[in-house]
Amino acid sequence: MKIRFIEPGNRPCKKTIQNRFIYDKYIRTPSNGMITLATILNMEYDDVYCYGESISEIVWEDIYDADIVFIT
């Protein structure tokens, strides 16, 4: 079963040199609840992945194929 978690960000991630080296004020760390649920589900299912929109871009083709999508 393919399970995906999505956490919307403040602003979409923009690929710049500054974002690679400096912790931007718009970047939030993913919520503990999402990571805890993903870790628990990963013990039972092999294909579990979390997307944090403020940290990286969401691969929508991967989301469309998922069996279950959680949005935080």
Secondary structure as UniProt FT lines:
FT   STRAND          2..7
FT   HELIX           17..21
FT   TURN            25..26
FT   HELIX           32..44
FT   STRAND          47..52
FT   TURN            53..55
FT   HELIX           60..64
FT   STRAND          68..71
//
